[in-house]
Amino acid sequence: MEYFDIAIVGTGPAGLGVAFTLLEKRPGLRIIIIDRNEFSSGGLRNDCKMNFSWPVGFPEDDWDAGSAGRYLDRVEAFLAPEILARKGIDVYSHRAERLDVRLLEIRQAHLGTDGGLALIKRLVADLEARGVALSLGEKVLAVDAALGVMSTDAREISFGNAVIAPGRAGFAFLQDVMRANGVAFVDNVVDVGLRIELREERYPIVKDYYDPKFLFPKKVRTFCTNSRSAHVVQEKYEDEAGLWYSVNGHAWSRDRPANGLANFAMLKTITLTEPLASGQAYARALGAQAMLLGGGHPIMQRVGDFRLGRRSTRDAFTGDLYDFAPTLPSCTVMRALWDAMKALDTIVPGVLHPSTVLYYPEIKTYANKPVFLDPSTFLAAPRLYLAGDGAGTSRGITSAWASGMRVADGILAG
Ligand SMILES: Cc1cc2nc3c(=O)[nH]c(=O)nc-3n(C[C@H](O)[C@H](O)[C@H](O)COP(=O)(O)OP(=O)(O)OC[C@H]3O[C@@H](n4cnc5c(N)ncnc54)[C@H](O)[C@@H]3O)c2cc1C
């Protein structure tokens, strides 16, 4: 059985943050990174917008402004992205304040989906050049931290320390690992909402602020805004209970032609309490219900029809009733979200144009909350660290990378 000082599961930003930080400080370590996909599957390869300001992406149970800020400085120094200028947003901030809405001012970079893929290729080549064993297309099935053994669909590996960073899609796998290693956890928070697609000219703030973060009352927020060459996509989730879809969005970089559209999510955070305690099970049930109503697809609705209290028919998406065709045409809505959208339409007039499309559901489950042995390093059991979105320690690319760095600092100090 081959031995590695560090075995990392997941080539997302959390896993990469661990590897690069360890390599920088202790280049002689024997490190393996394993991913079930041929390429990192997360946000690095989907739009790749990076946020460098507290609190975006940081669960406040695990981070405070000071620690997040120090790690964000390190992430930015390593990735060295071009920070986008923000201008002319005072008018929006002032309108927002009058409605009890906050517009956060965030340092942002945007690579686009194609730019993100180029970044991944560069990082992967760099890891290999530094002697890291990289195994893509290999799925980790189980981890026994007490024995220091990991089994995959191809072999067994022994390790000194394991870092499990499987992202949101590895949610169920991570729960298996936690149960097998005696790590207690809760999974009771889920974000549910809509993706809104509209003509860019009706959400002109995006010309001055790529991903504007509005925080509305009742835990509703805008999230993941894409523009210029923007598309709505569907994400497939599959587990033993069946198949369901969530919508999402991304945009291409400036190298691709513009389509004049923008999209963003409007999400509401729901915290479940006993006896309904699993956010994952709740998300799955909502997803399945939407599939049923949508004939096997997410549900889509024109704002014009929604205001009239009726479901949009096929003609609303294929004919000339409205002034643009949706980018995810295969698809067949909540009071707090609708209130937030009306407020947004006052702050940026035009958002609720009759042609605007609402897609449902957009669901984010990042709510595995392990009970850490050492919360400062995300050590969950002896020799077992958990990082990234799957473990609830982050909610975005830069915070996932920061969580990986925090784990690496813990390993180096141990
Ligand atoms: C479509 C989309 C667009 C997004 N856009 C953005 C954005 O623009 N900006 C932003 O900040 N965030 C964005 N996000 C969120 C972002 O992707 C995540 O916050 C971030 O990638 C989390 O990093 P991670 O390392 O925890 O997990 P991930 O990046 O998800 O990486 C986890 C990796 O682990 C692998 N894995 C899982 N289970 C196993 C197993 N059993 N064996 C081996 N490998 C396994 C997966 O294949 C995956 O590659 C987006 C997410 C999606 C889905």
The ligand as a Tripos MOL2 file, in Angstrom:
@<TRIPOS>MOLECULE
LIG
   53    58     1     0     0
SMALL
NO_CHARGES

@<TRIPOS>ATOM
      1 C1        -22.2330   26.0960  -11.3490 C.3       1 LIG1
      2 C2        -21.5310   26.7120  -10.1770 C.ar      1 LIG1
      3 C3        -21.0470   28.0060  -10.2780 C.ar      1 LIG1
      4 C4        -20.3900   28.5850   -9.2080 C.ar      1 LIG1
      5 N1        -19.8650   29.8290   -9.3400 N.ar      1 LIG1
      6 C5        -19.1480   30.3500   -8.3290 C.ar      1 LIG1
      7 C6        -18.5000   31.5900   -8.4690 C.ar      1 LIG1
      8 O1        -18.5420   32.2070   -9.5270 O.2       1 LIG1
      9 N2        -17.8270   32.1130   -7.3980 N.ar      1 LIG1
     10 C7        -17.7300   31.4480   -6.2020 C.ar      1 LIG1
     11 O2        -17.0820   31.9730   -5.2530 O.2       1 LIG1
     12 N3        -18.3210   30.2430   -6.0460 N.ar      1 LIG1
     13 C8        -19.0170   29.6890   -7.0770 C.ar      1 LIG1
     14 N4        -19.5950   28.4670   -6.9250 N.ar      1 LIG1
     15 C9        -19.4270   27.8030   -5.6360 C.3       1 LIG1
     16 C10       -18.0180   27.1920   -5.6080 C.3       1 LIG1
     17 O3        -17.9610   26.2540   -6.6160 O.3       1 LIG1
     18 C11       -17.7580   26.5010   -4.2950 C.3       1 LIG1
     19 O4        -18.0020   27.4100   -3.2190 O.3       1 LIG1
     20 C12       -16.3170   26.0020   -4.2170 C.3       1 LIG1
     21 O5        -15.9290   25.3300   -5.3900 O.3       1 LIG1
     22 C13       -16.1810   25.0490   -3.0420 C.3       1 LIG1
     23 O6        -14.8960   24.5160   -3.0630 O.3       1 LIG1
     24 P1        -14.5950   23.0760   -2.4500 P.3       1 LIG1
     25 O7        -13.1440   22.8590   -2.6630 O.co2     1 LIG1
     26 O8        -15.1630   22.9840   -1.0810 O.co2     1 LIG1
     27 O9        -15.4380   22.0440   -3.3340 O.3       1 LIG1
     28 P2        -15.4930   21.7670   -4.9140 P.3       1 LIG1
     29 O10       -14.9220   22.8900   -5.6700 O.co2     1 LIG1
     30 O11       -16.8740   21.3160   -5.2030 O.co2     1 LIG1
     31 O12       -14.5140   20.5420   -5.1070 O.3       1 LIG1
     32 C14       -14.7630   19.2860   -4.5080 C.3       1 LIG1
     33 C15       -14.1300   18.2250   -5.3660 C.3       1 LIG1
     34 O13       -14.1770   16.9750   -4.6540 O.3       1 LIG1
     35 C16       -14.4410   15.9510   -5.5880 C.3       1 LIG1
     36 N5        -15.0530   14.8060   -4.8760 N.ar      1 LIG1
     37 C17       -16.2630   14.7660   -4.2440 C.ar      1 LIG1
     38 N6        -16.4630   13.5550   -3.6950 N.ar      1 LIG1
     39 C18       -15.3680   12.8070   -4.0040 C.ar      1 LIG1
     40 C19       -14.9810   11.4610   -3.7350 C.ar      1 LIG1
     41 N7        -15.7610   10.6260   -3.0480 N.pl3     1 LIG1
     42 N8        -13.7910   11.0330   -4.2250 N.ar      1 LIG1
     43 C20       -12.9800   11.8560   -4.9350 C.ar      1 LIG1
     44 N9        -13.3160   13.1390   -5.2210 N.ar      1 LIG1
     45 C21       -14.4670   13.6030   -4.7630 C.ar      1 LIG1
     46 C22       -15.3940   16.5820   -6.5840 C.3       1 LIG1
     47 O14       -15.3220   15.9110   -7.8250 O.3       1 LIG1
     48 C23       -14.8650   18.0140   -6.6700 C.3       1 LIG1
     49 O15       -13.9830   18.2290   -7.7510 O.3       1 LIG1
     50 C24       -20.2490   27.8660   -7.9910 C.ar      1 LIG1
     51 C25       -20.7470   26.5510   -7.8950 C.ar      1 LIG1
     52 C26       -21.3590   25.9840   -8.9750 C.ar      1 LIG1
     53 C27       -21.8530   24.5660   -8.8450 C.3       1 LIG1
@<TRIPOS>BOND
     1     1     2 1
     2     2     3 ar
     3     2    52 ar
     4     3     4 ar
     5     4     5 ar
     6     4    50 ar
     7     5     6 ar
     8     6     7 ar
     9     6    13 1
    10     7     8 2
    11     7     9 ar
    12     9    10 ar
    13    10    11 2
    14    10    12 ar
    15    12    13 ar
    16    13    14 ar
    17    14    15 1
    18    14    50 ar
    19    15    16 1
    20    16    17 1
    21    16    18 1
    22    18    19 1
    23    18    20 1
    24    20    21 1
    25    20    22 1
    26    22    23 1
    27    23    24 1
    28    24    25 2
    29    24    26 1
    30    24    27 1
    31    27    28 1
    32    28    29 2
    33    28    30 1
    34    28    31 1
    35    31    32 1
    36    32    33 1
    37    33    34 1
    38    33    48 1
    39    34    35 1
    40    35    36 1
    41    35    46 1
    42    36    37 ar
    43    36    45 ar
    44    37    38 ar
    45    38    39 ar
    46    39    40 ar
    47    39    45 ar
    48    40    41 1
    49    40    42 ar
    50    42    43 ar
    51    43    44 ar
    52    44    45 ar
    53    46    47 1
    54    46    48 1
    55    48    49 1
    56    50    51 ar
    57    51    52 ar
    58    52    53 1
@<TRIPOS>SUBSTRUCTURE
     1 LIG1         1 GROUP 0 **** ****
